[in-house]
Amino acid sequence: MTPPTEPRSRRERPAKPALSRAGILAAALEIMRAEGLPKVTMRRLAQELDTGPASLYVYVANTAELHAAILDELLGTLATPTEGSWRERLEGLLTEYTTVLLAHPALARSALVARPSGGHYLRLVETLLTLLEQGGVPDRQAAWGVDVLLQYATATAAEHATRGEAADAREEWDTLTRALHGADPDTHPRTAALAPELVSGAPRQRLSWGIQVQINGVLHTPAPHPTEGAA
């Protein structure tokens, strides 16, 4: 007969590591990689860290801020291209940013509304502004342009990540292709004529072209001055 187990004093248990923002983010990243971003909630994180959700709010205000902080951590992996013209380096950096988001589909969608504000994000903004300055972009246009460039890259990643997750993505694309190629030349003459072009190009080509369109716009479109009396 097995003797009953003696109750173990809590004083004999290993002390839990002290909570810290860095530790919380490390645990959140582990959960995301193992279970996906939707599972990264304050409650799940508290369970992982063997604490109460209320203890986490000292370090992270809510789940949205937590997801933004996760993105900021991932931005730390970005390497600024050093070869090529300022345009090539700028496109390379934005392409790498998009690739990071594509690797985490749920995070790409979250990034549309939960913008990071940590050190890695600030480094990204500083690098973008520096490259735009090297290209002769006026300061105000560069400041507004950073928002446009990151929005385009984020939205592109979110769109492709969502399509990539869909089980019927290929079928949806084929349906769209058939609809465009089957457009009536009498009622939709331009669509019928350009149907092959509307669905042409590899994703990488389209991303590159789209980034160049944004860069050209930032370079050649003056930013308006604030309206007098505007908040």
C-alpha positions as a Markdown table, in Angstrom:
| # | Residue | x | y | z |
|---|---|---|---|---|
| 1 | Met | 0.0 | 0.0 | 0.0 |
| 2 | Thr | 1.4 | 3.4 | -1.0 |
| 3 | Pro | 1.7 | 5.7 | 1.9 |
| 4 | Pro | -0.2 | 9.0 | 1.6 |
| 5 | Thr | 1.7 | 11.9 | 0.1 |
| 6 | Glu | 2.7 | 14.4 | 2.7 |
| 7 | Pro | 1.3 | 17.9 | 1.8 |
| 8 | Arg | 4.1 | 20.1 | 0.6 |
| 9 | Ser | 4.6 | 23.5 | 2.3 |
| 10 | Arg | 4.3 | 26.4 | -0.1 |
| 11 | Arg | 7.5 | 27.7 | 1.4 |
| 12 | Glu | 9.4 | 24.7 | -0.1 |
| 13 | Arg | 8.2 | 25.4 | -3.6 |
| 14 | Pro | 10.5 | 27.3 | -6.0 |
| 15 | Ala | 9.8 | 30.9 | -6.0 |
| 16 | Lys | 8.1 | 32.2 | -9.1 |
| 17 | Pro | 10.2 | 34.6 | -11.2 |
| 18 | Ala | 9.3 | 38.2 | -10.6 |
| 19 | Leu | 7.0 | 39.6 | -13.3 |
| 20 | Ser | 8.5 | 42.0 | -15.8 |
| 21 | Arg | 7.4 | 43.4 | -19.1 |
| 22 | Ala | 10.3 | 41.6 | -20.9 |
| 23 | Gly | 9.2 | 38.3 | -19.3 |
| 24 | Ile | 5.6 | 38.9 | -20.2 |
| 25 | Leu | 6.4 | 39.5 | -23.8 |
| 26 | Ala | 8.7 | 36.5 | -24.0 |
| 27 | Ala | 5.8 | 34.3 | -22.7 |
| 28 | Ala | 3.4 | 35.9 | -25.1 |
| 29 | Leu | 5.7 | 35.2 | -28.1 |
| 30 | Glu | 6.0 | 31.6 | -27.0 |
| 31 | Ile | 2.2 | 31.3 | -26.9 |
| 32 | Met | 1.8 | 32.9 | -30.3 |
| 33 | Arg | 4.3 | 30.6 | -31.9 |
| 34 | Ala | 2.8 | 27.5 | -30.3 |
| 35 | Glu | -0.9 | 28.3 | -30.4 |
| 36 | Gly | -1.4 | 31.4 | -32.6 |
| 37 | Leu | -2.1 | 35.1 | -31.9 |
| 38 | Pro | -5.8 | 34.7 | -31.0 |
| 39 | Lys | -4.7 | 32.6 | -28.0 |
| 40 | Val | -2.5 | 35.4 | -26.7 |
| 41 | Thr | -5.0 | 36.9 | -24.2 |
| 42 | Met | -4.4 | 38.4 | -20.8 |
| 43 | Arg | -6.1 | 35.4 | -19.2 |
| 44 | Arg | -4.1 | 32.8 | -21.2 |
| 45 | Leu | -0.9 | 34.7 | -20.5 |
| 46 | Ala | -1.7 | 34.9 | -16.7 |
| 47 | Gln | -2.2 | 31.1 | -16.8 |
| 48 | Glu | 1.2 | 30.6 | -18.5 |
| 49 | Leu | 2.9 | 32.8 | -15.9 |
| 50 | Asp | 1.0 | 31.3 | -13.0 |
| 51 | Thr | -0.4 | 34.6 | -11.8 |
| 52 | Gly | -3.6 | 36.5 | -11.9 |
| 53 | Pro | -4.7 | 38.7 | -15.0 |
| 54 | Ala | -4.8 | 41.7 | -12.7 |
| 55 | Ser | -1.0 | 41.4 | -12.1 |
| 56 | Leu | -0.4 | 41.8 | -15.8 |
| 57 | Tyr | -2.2 | 45.1 | -16.2 |
| 58 | Val | 0.7 | 46.8 | -14.3 |
| 59 | Tyr | 2.8 | 46.1 | -17.4 |
| 60 | Val | 0.4 | 45.9 | -20.3 |
| 61 | Ala | -2.9 | 47.9 | -20.5 |
| 62 | Asn | -4.9 | 45.4 | -22.6 |
| 63 | Thr | -4.7 | 42.7 | -25.2 |
| 64 | Ala | -4.4 | 45.2 | -28.1 |
| 65 | Glu | -1.4 | 46.8 | -26.4 |
| 66 | Leu | 0.0 | 43.3 | -25.8 |
| 67 | His | -0.3 | 42.4 | -29.5 |
| 68 | Ala | 1.3 | 45.7 | -30.5 |
| 69 | Ala | 4.2 | 45.0 | -28.1 |
| 70 | Ile | 4.6 | 41.5 | -29.7 |
| 71 | Leu | 4.9 | 43.2 | -33.2 |
| 72 | Asp | 7.4 | 45.6 | -31.8 |
| 73 | Glu | 9.5 | 42.7 | -30.6 |
| 74 | Leu | 9.4 | 41.1 | -34.0 |
| 75 | Leu | 10.4 | 44.4 | -35.6 |
| 76 | Gly | 13.7 | 43.9 | -33.8 |
| 77 | Thr | 14.6 | 41.3 | -36.3 |
| 78 | Leu | 14.5 | 43.8 | -39.2 |
| 79 | Ala | 17.8 | 44.5 | -40.8 |
| 80 | Thr | 18.3 | 47.7 | -42.7 |
| 81 | Pro | 19.6 | 47.1 | -46.3 |
| 82 | Thr | 23.0 | 48.6 | -46.9 |
| 83 | Glu | 23.4 | 48.1 | -50.6 |
| 84 | Gly | 21.8 | 50.0 | -53.4 |
| 85 | Ser | 20.2 | 53.4 | -53.9 |
| 86 | Trp | 18.0 | 55.0 | -51.2 |
| 87 | Arg | 15.0 | 53.8 | -53.2 |
| 88 | Glu | 16.2 | 50.2 | -53.3 |
| 89 | Arg | 17.1 | 50.3 | -49.6 |
| 90 | Leu | 13.7 | 51.8 | -48.7 |
| 91 | Glu | 11.8 | 49.2 | -50.8 |
| 92 | Gly | 14.0 | 46.4 | -49.2 |
| 93 | Leu | 13.1 | 47.5 | -45.7 |
| 94 | Leu | 9.4 | 47.8 | -46.4 |
| 95 | Thr | 9.5 | 44.4 | -48.2 |
| 96 | Glu | 11.2 | 42.8 | -45.1 |
| 97 | Tyr | 8.6 | 44.5 | -42.8 |
| 98 | Thr | 5.8 | 43.0 | -45.0 |
| 99 | Thr | 7.5 | 39.6 | -44.9 |
| 100 | Val | 7.6 | 39.6 | -41.1 |
| 101 | Leu | 3.9 | 40.2 | -41.0 |
| 102 | Leu | 3.2 | 37.6 | -43.6 |
| 103 | Ala | 4.8 | 35.0 | -41.4 |
| 104 | His | 2.2 | 35.8 | -38.7 |
| 105 | Pro | -1.2 | 36.2 | -40.4 |
| 106 | Ala | -3.2 | 37.1 | -37.3 |
| 107 | Leu | -0.6 | 39.6 | -36.3 |
| 108 | Ala | -0.8 | 41.2 | -39.8 |
| 109 | Arg | -4.5 | 41.8 | -39.3 |
| 110 | Ser | -4.0 | 43.1 | -35.8 |
| 111 | Ala | -1.3 | 45.5 | -36.9 |
| 112 | Leu | -4.0 | 47.4 | -38.9 |
| 113 | Val | -5.4 | 48.7 | -35.7 |
| 114 | Ala | -2.8 | 48.0 | -33.0 |
| 115 | Arg | 0.2 | 50.1 | -33.9 |
| 116 | Pro | 3.4 | 49.4 | -31.9 |
| 117 | Ser | 5.2 | 52.3 | -30.1 |
| 118 | Gly | 8.3 | 50.6 | -28.6 |
| 119 | Gly | 12.0 | 51.0 | -29.4 |
| 120 | His | 12.1 | 48.8 | -32.4 |
| 121 | Tyr | 9.2 | 50.6 | -34.0 |
| 122 | Leu | 10.9 | 53.9 | -33.4 |
| 123 | Arg | 14.0 | 52.6 | -35.0 |
| 124 | Leu | 12.0 | 51.6 | -38.0 |
| 125 | Val | 10.4 | 55.1 | -38.3 |
| 126 | Glu | 13.8 | 56.7 | -37.9 |
| 127 | Thr | 15.3 | 54.6 | -40.7 |
| 128 | Leu | 12.4 | 55.3 | -43.0 |
| 129 | Leu | 12.8 | 59.1 | -42.4 |
| 130 | Thr | 16.5 | 58.9 | -42.9 |
| 131 | Leu | 16.1 | 57.1 | -46.3 |
| 132 | Leu | 13.5 | 59.6 | -47.4 |
| 133 | Glu | 15.8 | 62.5 | -46.4 |
| 134 | Gln | 18.5 | 60.9 | -48.5 |
| 135 | Gly | 16.1 | 60.9 | -51.4 |
| 136 | Gly | 15.5 | 64.6 | -51.1 |
| 137 | Val | 11.9 | 64.2 | -49.8 |
| 138 | Pro | 10.9 | 67.4 | -47.9 |
| 139 | Asp | 10.5 | 66.9 | -44.2 |
| 140 | Arg | 6.8 | 67.4 | -44.0 |
| 141 | Gln | 6.2 | 65.0 | -46.9 |
| 142 | Ala | 8.5 | 62.5 | -45.3 |
| 143 | Ala | 6.7 | 62.7 | -42.0 |
| 144 | Trp | 3.3 | 62.1 | -43.6 |
| 145 | Gly | 4.8 | 59.6 | -46.0 |
| 146 | Val | 6.0 | 57.2 | -43.3 |
| 147 | Asp | 2.3 | 56.6 | -42.3 |
| 148 | Val | 1.4 | 55.9 | -46.0 |
| 149 | Leu | 4.3 | 53.6 | -46.6 |
| 150 | Leu | 3.6 | 51.5 | -43.4 |
| 151 | Gln | -0.1 | 51.4 | -44.0 |
| 152 | Tyr | 0.4 | 50.1 | -47.5 |
| 153 | Ala | 2.8 | 47.4 | -46.4 |
| 154 | Thr | 0.6 | 46.4 | -43.4 |
| 155 | Ala | -2.6 | 46.3 | -45.5 |
| 156 | Thr | -0.8 | 44.2 | -48.2 |
| 157 | Ala | 0.4 | 41.7 | -45.6 |
| 158 | Ala | -3.0 | 41.5 | -43.9 |
| 159 | Glu | -4.8 | 40.9 | -47.2 |
| 160 | His | -2.4 | 38.2 | -48.4 |
| 161 | Ala | -2.3 | 36.6 | -45.0 |
| 162 | Thr | -6.0 | 36.4 | -44.9 |
| 163 | Arg | -6.2 | 34.9 | -48.4 |
| 164 | Gly | -3.5 | 32.4 | -47.6 |
| 165 | Glu | -5.3 | 31.1 | -44.5 |
| 166 | Ala | -8.6 | 30.5 | -46.4 |
| 167 | Ala | -9.0 | 26.9 | -47.5 |
| 168 | Asp | -10.9 | 28.0 | -50.6 |
| 169 | Ala | -8.5 | 30.8 | -51.5 |
| 170 | Arg | -7.5 | 29.1 | -54.8 |
| 171 | Glu | -11.1 | 28.6 | -55.8 |
| 172 | Glu | -11.9 | 32.2 | -55.0 |
| 173 | Trp | -9.0 | 33.4 | -57.2 |
| 174 | Asp | -10.1 | 31.1 | -60.0 |
| 175 | Thr | -13.7 | 32.4 | -59.8 |
| 176 | Leu | -12.4 | 36.0 | -60.0 |
| 177 | Thr | -10.2 | 35.2 | -62.9 |
| 178 | Arg | -13.1 | 33.6 | -64.8 |
| 179 | Ala | -15.4 | 36.5 | -64.1 |
| 180 | Leu | -12.8 | 39.0 | -65.4 |
| 181 | His | -12.0 | 37.0 | -68.5 |
| 182 | Gly | -15.7 | 36.5 | -69.1 |
| 183 | Ala | -16.6 | 40.2 | -68.9 |
| 184 | Asp | -18.9 | 41.3 | -71.7 |
| 185 | Pro | -16.9 | 43.6 | -74.1 |
| 186 | Asp | -20.1 | 45.5 | -74.8 |
| 187 | Thr | -20.9 | 46.5 | -71.2 |
| 188 | His | -17.4 | 46.3 | -69.7 |
| 189 | Pro | -15.0 | 47.0 | -72.6 |
| 190 | Arg | -12.0 | 48.1 | -70.5 |
| 191 | Thr | -12.3 | 45.2 | -68.1 |
| 192 | Ala | -12.6 | 42.7 | -71.0 |
| 193 | Ala | -9.6 | 44.2 | -72.8 |
| 194 | Leu | -7.4 | 44.3 | -69.7 |
| 195 | Ala | -8.6 | 41.1 | -68.0 |
| 196 | Pro | -5.2 | 39.3 | -68.4 |
| 197 | Glu | -3.4 | 42.3 | -66.9 |
| 198 | Leu | -5.7 | 42.6 | -64.0 |
| 199 | Val | -4.6 | 39.2 | -62.7 |
| 200 | Ser | -1.0 | 39.2 | -64.0 |
| 201 | Gly | 2.2 | 39.3 | -62.1 |
| 202 | Ala | 3.7 | 37.4 | -59.2 |
| 203 | Pro | 2.9 | 38.6 | -55.7 |
| 204 | Arg | 6.5 | 39.8 | -55.2 |
| 205 | Gln | 6.3 | 41.9 | -58.4 |
| 206 | Arg | 3.0 | 43.5 | -57.3 |
| 207 | Leu | 4.4 | 44.3 | -53.9 |
| 208 | Ser | 7.5 | 45.9 | -55.4 |
| 209 | Trp | 5.4 | 47.9 | -57.9 |
| 210 | Gly | 3.0 | 49.0 | -55.2 |
| 211 | Ile | 5.8 | 50.2 | -52.9 |
| 212 | Gln | 7.3 | 52.2 | -55.7 |
| 213 | Val | 4.0 | 53.8 | -56.4 |
| 214 | Gln | 3.8 | 54.9 | -52.7 |
| 215 | Ile | 7.4 | 56.2 | -52.8 |
| 216 | Asn | 6.7 | 58.2 | -55.9 |
| 217 | Gly | 3.6 | 59.6 | -54.4 |
| 218 | Val | 5.5 | 60.7 | -51.2 |
| 219 | Leu | 8.3 | 62.1 | -53.3 |
| 220 | His | 6.1 | 64.2 | -55.6 |
| 221 | Thr | 3.0 | 65.1 | -53.6 |
| 222 | Pro | 3.3 | 68.1 | -51.2 |
| 223 | Ala | 1.7 | 67.5 | -47.8 |
| 224 | Pro | -0.9 | 70.1 | -47.0 |
| 225 | His | -0.3 | 72.5 | -44.1 |
| 226 | Pro | -2.6 | 72.2 | -41.1 |
| 227 | Thr | -5.9 | 74.0 | -41.5 |
| 228 | Glu | -6.0 | 77.0 | -39.3 |
| 229 | Gly | -8.0 | 76.3 | -36.1 |
| 230 | Ala | -8.0 | 72.5 | -36.7 |
| 231 | Ala | -7.6 | 70.4 | -33.6 |
